[in-house]
């Protein structure tokens, strides 16, 4: 396989994984799959990361993410909606 094909597959996998996190977070269902709102929320998060609240935001988000992943492993993750129980 050519180098560009390997890199393209890596990028595709990365994008799919990021999309999965957006769905897993519940944001898609909570916004009615409104791409404008989802994009705005991501821009808001990026703004936080560029502000003096960066360290606080990273710590908070890391703790919430860790808690959600641990709850998922335990089978008690409230962020996975009933509409998409098979989303992993």
C-alpha distance (Angstrom), angle and dihedral (degrees) to the residues before:
residue distance angle dihedral
X1 . . .
X2 3.77 . .
X3 3.78 122.2 .
X4 3.81 93.4 -115.1
X5 3.81 90.0 53.0
X6 3.79 92.0 52.1
X7 3.80 91.1 48.4
X8 3.81 91.6 47.4
X9 3.81 91.2 52.1
X10 3.82 90.9 48.5
X11 3.81 90.3 51.2
X12 3.80 92.1 46.8
X13 3.80 91.7 50.5
X14 3.81 90.3 48.5
X15 3.81 92.1 51.6
X16 3.81 91.8 47.8
X17 3.81 91.1 50.4
X18 3.83 91.5 50.1
X19 3.80 90.7 49.0
X20 3.78 89.0 50.5
X21 3.80 90.3 55.1
X22 3.80 90.8 52.3
X23 3.80 90.1 52.5
X24 3.80 93.5 41.5
X25 3.81 91.1 53.4
X26 3.80 90.0 62.0
X27 3.81 92.8 -122.0
X28 3.80 93.3 121.7
X29 3.80 93.6 56.1
X30 3.80 94.4 38.5
X31 3.82 91.8 54.5
X32 3.78 96.2 40.3
X33 3.82 88.1 -113.7
X34 3.81 89.8 -65.2
X35 3.81 103.5 165.7
X36 3.80 92.4 -164.3
X37 3.80 91.9 58.1
X38 3.80 93.1 43.8
X39 3.80 91.7 49.6
X40 3.82 90.3 47.0
X41 3.80 90.5 52.2
X42 3.80 90.5 51.3
X43 3.80 91.0 48.9
X44 3.81 89.0 50.0
X45 3.82 89.3 52.4
X46 3.82 90.8 48.7
X47 3.81 89.4 50.5
X48 3.81 89.3 53.3
X49 3.79 89.5 52.7
X50 3.79 90.3 53.3
X51 3.80 93.6 49.6
X52 3.78 135.1 77.6
X53 3.83 86.6 -94.1
X54 3.82 92.0 68.2
X55 3.79 97.5 108.1
X56 3.79 93.5 45.7
X57 3.82 92.4 46.8
X58 3.81 93.3 48.3
X59 3.81 91.9 49.9
X60 3.80 92.7 47.4
X61 3.80 94.6 46.0
X62 3.81 93.0 44.7
X63 3.81 90.7 52.0
X64 3.81 92.5 48.1
X65 3.81 91.9 46.6
X66 3.79 92.5 48.6
X67 3.80 90.6 48.5
X68 3.82 91.6 49.9
X69 3.82 93.6 48.4
X70 3.82 90.8 48.5
X71 3.81 91.3 48.1
X72 3.79 89.3 49.5
X73 3.80 91.3 52.9
X74 3.79 88.7 50.0
X75 3.80 90.7 48.7
X76 3.81 94.9 -116.0
X77 3.81 102.2 100.9
X78 3.81 109.0 145.0
X79 3.81 92.4 -169.8
X80 3.81 93.0 71.6
X81 3.77 105.1 85.1
X82 3.75 126.2 -137.2
X83 3.81 88.7 -118.8
X84 3.79 90.4 63.6
X85 3.81 107.4 30.6
X86 3.79 91.6 151.2
X87 3.81 94.8 57.1
X88 3.78 108.8 113.5
